Every structure is written in C-alpha cells, then in structure tokens.
Amino acid sequence: MDIKKLIDSYFEREDIKACFVRGLADLIAIPSVAGKAEGEFVFGKETARALEYLLEAGKRFGFETENHDWYCGSIVMAGKSGEEIGIIGHLDVVPAFGEWEFPKYALTVKDGLLIGRGVRDDKGPVAAAMAAMCFFLDSGIKLPFSVRLLLGCCEECGMDDLPHYLSLGKPVPRFSFTPDSSFPVCRAEKGIASFDVVFDSFGKDILSFKGGNVSNAVADSAEMVLSAGADAAPDLTEPGISLSSEGGKLCVKAAGLSSHAATPEGSVNAIVKLAEYVLKTGLVSDSASRNVLEYILASNQDTAGTGLGIACSDELTGALTCICGMGRTDGNRFILNHNVRYPVEKDFETELLPEIKKVCAGFGAEAVLGENSKGYAFPPDAPEIAALSSAFSEITGIAAEPYTMGGGTYARAFPNTVAFGAALSEDVSPLGALRGGAHQNDECIPLDELLTAAKVFALALAHLAGM
C-alpha cells in the first residue's frame, strides 16, 4: 500500500475540497475572540460557540468528542491501542481591528486564496488537521495509536486552557504537534519573559511620555511632552522626528520601524530614537530626566541584551534577543517594558534577572518581573522530528531542516510537543506587506497551502505509526 498516493488522491477529490471549504467557512463566521467568562463559558460565548461547532462536526464525521468544561475540547480518532498522538490547535482568534478590504468574519475565496480572521491562525490549520484524521477514517486505515485533536480556546490570551486539561487527569499523548507556526518542524522555542523597569521619579523637564503599544513588538511610535516652550525647539531636524508646541509646552514625536520581539533585527525603536534626540538636543537638563533617558539608551544599545548584562546564546536555540516594547509615565513614575527571548538552557529568574536588577539599580530603578514562560527543545536527531521532517519533504519535495524560534506556541505549554506547520513560508502575503498575515488585516492563506498541510499531517501520522 502506497500511503502517499492514497493521501494525494484523497485530497485531490473535488468533494473533499468542497467539504473542507464549507466547514472552514462556518468556523470563520464565528468571531471567537476570547474574553471574560459568561456563565459556564469561561472564555466567553463566542469561543464556546466555535468549540461546540467543531465538536458537533467531529461527531458527524464519526469521531469521539469531549468537552473539557469549555476550556478546550477533544476530537478523538480511536486506534488499535490506548496510546495517543496529539494535535493541538486553537479556536480563539485575535480581534479584527482596523479597516479590512474583505469581510472580517466571513470566508472569502478569491483566486485560490482564503481570506478571513483565523484562516491562518489557527482555524485553517485546525481544519487541515481534522481533514488528515478524516482521511484515515474514510480510508478504513486504523493506526496503532489513537489521535487526539485538542482544541484550545484561549491561546491568544494566556494559554490557560491547556493547564485545565492537564489538571483533569486526562490522557497525555506520548507526542504531539501544534499546527500554529510554519513548516518544517520547530524543534525548539526560546523562553519568553517580560519585565518593567520602574523609576520613582523623572524630574520636572518631562511632563508626560507614551511609547509603543504591546510588549512583544519593537515600539513604532513614541511621544514626549516637555516643559520647554516653543522657543526651546532645536534647529536640528531628523527623519522620523517631529516637534509641535501648545500652551507653552513642547511635544516631540518619533516614528520607528516595528518588528516582532522574536526577530528584532533591522527594526528602529521609536522610544530609543526619541530619547537619543532629546538628549542630543539638550531639551532636558535636570539630572532625573537625563537619567531615565540615559537608561533607555544604555539598555537598548543593541537587541542582544548587552546593555542589561544578559547577552548570551546556546547551541539549541541561539542568541538571546531583548527589546523595549512600551513605555509610559504614570503619575511620578516612568515605566519601561522589556521583552526577552532567551536561550532554552538559561533560567531567566536565577541567571538573567539578577543581572538586569544590577544594571537597573545603577540607574536608581527597579526591575519588576511580569511573565516568564520557559521554552522547550527536542534534540535534532529525535525520531519524532525525523518522522515529521520526512513527511514534509515527501509531500512537498522540499528539504526539511528543523528550525528554532523565539516565538511562542502551545508547544511550550504541553508535554512532548513541537510546532509543525501549517504555513509553508513566512514570505510577504499575496495581499502585500503588512496585510494578510496572522494577526494582520485581511488575514489570508492559499487553499492549496492548507490542503498541502493536511497531506503532510496525514503522512506524518503514518510515519509516527511506523516508528
């Protein structure tokens, strides 16, 4: 039996493609942004509605289903033994803010492209995983293990769903993958930590400050209001810096170039740019104001954490990255938020945070830990990694080199799990730069890409069965 030929022919059937698109359309139509609890629906009614829809679909196809108290749910394909392989995806989506050219919560199919919130992250990949399971059910092929498709409901806002599942004493698959990244196999993710640096005072020259919007992205804008009047505005002009005055106050704005905290190379941090300009032009003179700005420059001299004394790397996951994503004034306090992606072999709280605290203390500031999520790592020669990699290569004809990343997926929140697909590349989307990607407006993915992912997942399960 040539399993690859069977898989190819199955997903080339027009009825299978049509069924896939119809089901995904129904799922995309549910605006499942996780929110506050509404009665028994711990992440809100919309995530519960998405979960209920997919569990009902699983029943119709002939799978066993379980609802884990609306935190998450399982669709299970029984195998020849009680051992399980897991596929872990999520049904919650990020909000669809801003102006979209296409409907936000309706599936648009245009020139082979699927468009709508969740098609790439992570409803489309979940549908591809379920389609792979349907292949085995429809083909009458029984695997030596059961397959558990675990459907989370709050991956985008804390991953509190999987700990609940683990607390129930339910089966934990011997190995799982999450289709919430890119092919081929991500065998390791760095640890992720964020912390605030708090100054109890910032002098009289600075009246207010606001920079950035999220912790996990380099700040693309920053604004500082100074007590200096319009007469103090310097002649020095720089690209991305603008000045205005009102009511005897001077406002300085900086525009930067954002990038994800996991890949900050080439970005321009607006907070750093603003601090550098204000210091260079002498717009602040009191020592407390200068101290804050000098800290900003010292701590962000690069994105490797050098200025905070934490630059390091390991062979498994590579070099640490550190960015300043947000800053603000709050009463008399000046608060800066840093986001760190650190090597998996390092312990943030015992090895890195003490060094950060020393540097901050030198500027009279306190470092306050926010979140800390440890990473994971599989050895490159692990048989599970080989099974997934070979499945990808056989379906796509592309050599599979396992990679590591600084992003975070369910793989860090569930035992023995790696990220595997479903995107074939991270290139600019067919809709152009800053559109079409995960979390972006007009989120999209080619239908052929999802069907290819379904083929890869099916062959990966077959390869895992042969280990």
C-alpha positions in Angstrom: 0.0 0.0 0.0 1.4 3.3 -1.1 0.1 5.6 1.6 1.4 8.8 -0.1 -0.6 8.0 -3.3 -3.7 7.4 -1.2 -3.3 10.7 0.6 -2.6 12.6 -2.7 -5.7 11.1 -4.4 -7.9 11.7 -1.4 -7.1 15.5 -1.2 -7.4 15.9 -4.9 -11.1 15.0 -4.8 -13.4 17.9 -5.5 -15.9 16.7 -3.0 -13.3 16.7 -0.2 -12.1 20.2 -1.2 -15.7 21.5 -1.2 -16.4 19.9 2.2 -13.2 21.4 3.6 -14.1 24.9 2.4 -17.7 24.7 3.7 -16.6 23.6 7.1 -14.0 26.3 7.4 -16.4 28.9 6.3 -18.8 28.0 9.1 -15.9 28.2 11.6 -14.6 31.5 10.3 -18.1 33.0 10.7 -17.8 32.7 14.5 -16.0 35.8 15.9 -14.3 33.7 18.6 -12.2 36.3 20.4 -11.6 35.0 23.9 -13.0 37.3 26.6 -14.4 37.4 30.0 -16.4 34.5 31.4 -20.1 34.4 30.6 -21.6 31.8 33.0 -20.1 28.4 32.3 -18.4 29.7 29.2 -15.0 30.5 30.7 -13.7 32.5 27.8 -16.9 33.9 26.6 -19.8 32.7 24.4 -18.1 33.0 21.1 -15.2 30.7 21.8 -17.7 28.3 23.3 -19.7 28.5 20.1 -16.7 27.7 18.0 -15.8 24.8 20.2 -19.4 23.4 20.1 -19.4 23.8 16.3 -16.3 21.7 15.8 -17.2 19.1 18.3 -20.5 18.6 16.6 -18.7 18.4 13.2 -16.4 15.7 14.7 -19.4 13.7 15.8 -20.9 13.9 12.3 -17.7 12.6 10.8 -17.7 9.7 13.2 -15.1 10.7 15.8 -15.4 10.6 19.6 -15.7 14.0 21.2 -15.1 15.5 24.6 -15.9 19.0 26.1 -13.4 19.8 28.8 -15.6 22.4 30.7 -15.4 24.9 27.8 -11.7 25.5 28.4 -11.0 23.2 25.4 -12.3 20.1 23.7 -11.1 16.9 22.1 -11.9 15.1 18.9 -10.5 11.6 19.2 -9.9 9.0 16.4 -9.6 5.6 18.1 -6.6 3.5 17.3 -5.6 -0.1 18.0 -4.2 0.8 21.4 -4.7 3.3 24.2 -1.6 5.1 23.3 -2.2 8.6 21.8 -0.6 11.0 19.4 -1.8 14.6 19.9 -2.5 17.5 17.5 -3.1 20.7 19.4 -4.7 23.8 17.9 -6.7 26.7 19.0 -10.1 28.2 18.0 -9.8 31.6 19.5 -8.6 34.5 17.3 -7.2 38.0 17.8 -9.7 40.9 17.3 -10.1 42.1 13.8 -9.4 45.8 14.3 -9.0 48.4 11.6 -10.2 48.6 8.0 -10.4 45.4 6.0 -10.9 45.2 2.3 -12.7 41.8 2.8 -15.3 40.7 5.4 -13.6 40.1 8.7 -15.7 37.1 9.9 -16.8 35.6 6.6 -14.7 33.3 4.5 -13.8 34.9 1.1 -12.5 32.7 -1.6 -10.7 34.7 -4.3 -8.3 33.3 -6.9 -7.5 30.3 -4.7 -6.9 32.5 -1.7 -8.9 32.1 1.6 -9.4 35.3 3.5 -10.9 35.9 6.9 -9.9 36.2 10.5 -8.5 32.8 11.6 -7.8 31.2 8.2 -4.0 31.2 9.0 -4.1 31.4 12.8 -5.3 28.9 13.7 -8.7 27.8 12.4 -7.4 26.9 8.9 -4.6 24.7 10.3 -7.1 23.0 12.7 -9.3 22.2 9.8 -6.4 20.8 7.9 -5.5 18.6 10.9 -9.1 17.3 11.2 -9.1 16.6 7.4 -6.0 14.5 7.9 -7.9 12.5 10.5 -10.8 12.1 8.2 -8.5 10.6 5.6 -7.8 7.7 7.9 -11.4 7.3 8.9 -12.7 7.4 5.3 -9.9 5.1 4.1 -10.5 2.5 6.8 -6.9 2.6 7.9 -6.6 2.1 11.7 -3.5 3.5 13.2 -1.7 1.7 16.1 -2.4 4.7 18.3 -5.4 7.0 18.9 -5.2 10.6 17.6 -6.4 13.3 19.9 -7.1 16.7 18.3 -7.1 19.0 21.3 -8.9 22.3 20.6 -7.9 25.2 22.9 -10.0 28.4 23.5 -7.5 31.0 24.8 -4.1 30.5 23.1 -4.1 34.2 22.2 -4.5 35.5 25.7 -2.6 33.4 28.2 -3.0 29.7 27.3 -5.0 29.0 30.5 -6.9 26.2 28.6 -4.3 23.5 28.4 -3.3 23.6 32.2 -7.0 22.9 32.9 -6.9 19.9 30.6 -3.8 18.6 32.3 -5.5 19.1 35.7 -8.3 16.8 34.8 -6.1 13.7 34.6 -7.0 13.1 31.0 -4.6 11.2 28.7 -1.4 13.0 27.8 -0.3 11.9 24.3 3.2 10.5 24.1 4.0 13.0 21.4 2.1 16.0 20.0 2.5 18.7 17.4 0.8 22.1 17.1 0.0 23.4 13.6 0.4 27.0 14.7 3.7 28.1 13.1 5.5 27.3 9.9 6.8 24.1 8.2 9.0 22.2 8.6 9.5 21.3 12.3 10.2 23.8 15.0 12.2 21.6 17.4 12.8 24.3 20.0 11.4 27.6 21.2 13.3 30.1 23.4 12.0 31.2 26.7 9.9 34.3 26.8 10.0 36.9 29.7 8.8 40.4 30.1 9.6 42.9 32.9 9.0 46.5 33.8 11.7 48.9 34.8 10.2 51.5 37.2 11.7 54.9 38.0 10.0 56.5 41.0 10.7 60.0 39.7 11.8 61.5 36.3 12.4 65.2 37.1 10.5 68.3 36.0 11.6 68.6 32.4 9.5 65.6 31.3 5.7 66.2 31.7 4.5 63.0 30.1 5.6 60.1 27.9 4.0 57.3 25.9 5.7 54.9 23.6 4.7 51.6 21.9 1.5 49.6 22.3 2.5 46.0 23.1 5.2 44.2 24.9 6.1 41.8 22.1 6.9 44.3 19.3 9.5 47.0 18.9 7.9 50.4 19.6 7.0 52.0 16.3 6.0 55.4 17.9 6.8 57.5 20.9 5.7 60.9 22.2 7.2 63.1 25.0 5.8 66.3 26.3 8.4 68.7 27.8 8.1 71.7 29.9 10.4 73.6 27.5 8.5 76.1 25.4 8.4 76.6 21.7 11.4 78.9 21.9 13.5 75.9 23.0 12.7 73.9 19.9 16.1 72.9 18.3 17.1 73.6 14.8 18.3 70.0 14.4 15.9 68.0 12.2 16.0 64.3 11.8 13.9 61.8 9.7 11.1 60.4 11.8 11.2 63.2 14.4 8.5 65.9 14.6 8.0 68.8 17.0 5.0 70.9 17.9 4.1 73.3 20.7 0.9 74.2 22.5 0.2 76.0 25.7 3.9 76.7 26.4 4.8 73.0 26.1 6.9 71.2 23.6 5.8 67.9 22.1 8.4 65.7 20.5 7.3 62.6 18.5 9.4 59.8 17.0 8.4 57.3 14.4 10.2 53.9 14.2 10.1 50.7 12.4 8.4 47.9 14.3 9.3 44.2 14.3 8.3 41.2 16.4 10.3 40.8 19.6 11.5 37.4 18.4 13.1 38.9 15.3 14.0 42.5 16.0 16.9 42.7 13.6 16.5 45.7 11.3 13.9 47.4 13.4 14.1 51.0 14.6 12.9 51.6 18.2 10.9 54.9 18.4 11.4 55.0 22.2 15.2 54.8 21.8 15.2 57.2 18.9 13.2 59.8 20.9 15.5 59.5 23.9 18.6 59.9 21.8 17.2 63.1 20.1 16.0 64.7 23.3 19.4 64.1 25.0 21.4 65.2 22.0 19.5 68.5 21.6 19.7 69.3 25.3 15.9 69.6 25.8 16.2 68.2 29.3 18.6 69.4 31.8 17.7 68.1 35.2 19.5 65.0 36.3 16.5 62.8 37.0 15.1 63.4 33.4 18.5 62.7 31.9 19.0 59.6 34.0 15.8 58.0 32.6 16.8 58.8 29.0 20.4 57.6 29.5 19.0 54.3 30.9 16.9 53.9 27.7 20.0 54.3 25.5 22.2 52.1 27.7 19.7 49.3 27.9 18.9 49.3 24.2 22.3 49.8 22.7 21.5 46.6 20.7 18.8 43.9 20.6 21.1 41.3 22.1 20.7 42.4 25.8 24.3 43.7 26.0 23.3 46.8 27.9 21.4 44.8 30.5 24.3 42.3 31.0 22.3 39.4 29.6 23.7 38.8 26.1 24.1 35.0 25.7 23.3 32.1 23.5 23.2 28.3 23.4 23.6 25.7 20.7 19.9 24.6 20.9 18.2 27.9 20.4 20.8 30.5 19.5 21.2 34.0 20.8 19.0 36.0 23.3 17.0 39.0 22.0 15.7 41.9 24.1 13.6 44.8 23.1 11.8 47.7 24.7 8.2 47.5 23.5 6.4 50.0 25.7 7.0 53.0 27.9 4.8 55.4 29.8 4.6 57.9 32.6 2.2 57.2 35.5 2.0 59.9 38.0 5.5 60.4 39.2 6.7 57.1 37.8 8.4 56.4 34.5 7.8 52.8 33.4 9.5 50.9 30.6 8.6 47.4 29.5 11.2 45.0 28.1 10.5 41.7 26.3 13.2 39.0 26.2 13.5 35.8 24.2 16.2 33.8 26.0 18.1 30.5 25.2 16.3 27.4 26.5 19.3 26.3 28.5 19.2 29.5 30.6 17.0 30.1 33.7 15.6 33.6 33.5 14.8 34.2 37.2 18.1 32.8 38.6 20.6 33.6 35.9 19.4 36.6 33.9 17.0 38.6 36.1 19.7 39.3 38.8 22.0 40.8 36.2 19.1 43.0 35.0 18.4 44.2 38.5 22.0 45.2 39.0 22.0 47.4 35.9 18.7 49.0 36.8 19.8 49.6 40.4 22.7 51.6 38.9 20.2 54.0 37.4 18.1 54.1 40.6 15.3 52.0 39.1 13.7 48.7 40.0 13.1 45.7 37.6 9.8 44.0 38.2 9.2 40.6 36.6 6.0 40.2 34.7 5.6 37.0 32.7 8.1 34.2 32.3 7.4 31.2 30.1 10.2 28.6 29.7 10.9 27.2 26.3 11.4 23.7 25.1 13.9 21.8 23.0 14.0 18.4 21.2 17.3 17.1 20.0 17.7 17.3 16.2 18.1 13.6 15.9 14.9 12.7 17.8 12.9 10.0 15.9 9.7 12.1 16.1 11.5 15.1 14.5 12.7 12.8 11.7 9.2 11.4 11.2 7.6 14.8 10.8 10.5 16.1 8.6 10.4 13.2 6.2 6.6 13.6 5.8 7.0 17.2 4.9 9.8 16.5 2.4 7.9 13.6 0.7 4.8 15.7 0.2 6.4 19.0 -0.8 9.7 17.9 -2.4 11.4 20.5 -0.2 14.4 19.5 2.1 13.3 19.8 5.7 15.7 21.4 8.1 14.3 21.6 11.6 14.4 25.2 13.0 14.2 27.0 16.3 12.5 30.3 17.0 11.8 33.0 19.6 8.0 32.9 19.1 5.7 31.0 21.5 3.1 28.3 20.7 1.2 25.6 22.6 4.4 23.5 22.4 5.7 25.3 25.5 2.5 24.6 27.4 2.0 20.9 26.8 4.3 18.0 27.4 6.4 16.4 24.5 5.1 18.9 21.9 6.6 20.7 18.9 5.3 23.3 16.4 4.8 21.8 13.0 3.2 23.9 10.2 0.8 24.9 8.9 2.3 27.8 6.9 4.7 26.8 4.1 6.6 30.1 4.3 6.8 33.4 6.1 7.1 35.4 2.9 5.0 38.5 2.2 1.4 37.5 1.7 -0.2 37.7 -1.8 -2.0 40.8 -0.5 1.2 42.7 0.1 3.3 43.9 3.1 1.5 44.3 6.4 -1.6 42.6 5.1 -2.7 39.1 5.1 -0.5 37.6 7.8 -1.6 36.1 11.1 -3.0 38.9 13.3 -3.0 41.3 10.3 -5.9 42.8 8.4 -7.3 40.6 5.6 -5.6 37.5 7.1 -5.2 35.0 4.3 -3.7 31.7 3.2 -3.9 29.9 -0.2 -6.3 26.9 -0.2 -3.6 24.8 -1.8 -1.3 25.5 1.2 -3.9 24.2 3.7 -4.6 21.1 1.6 -0.8 20.5 1.4 -0.7 20.8 5.2 -3.5 18.3 5.5 -1.5 15.9 3.3 1.7 16.5 5.4 -0.2 15.9 8.7 -1.7 12.6 7.4 1.6 11.3 6.2 3.3 12.4 9.5 0.8 10.3 11.4 1.6 7.4 9.2 5.3 7.8 9.7 4.8 8.1 13.5 2.9 4.8 13.3 5.9 3.2 11.7 8.4 4.3 14.4 
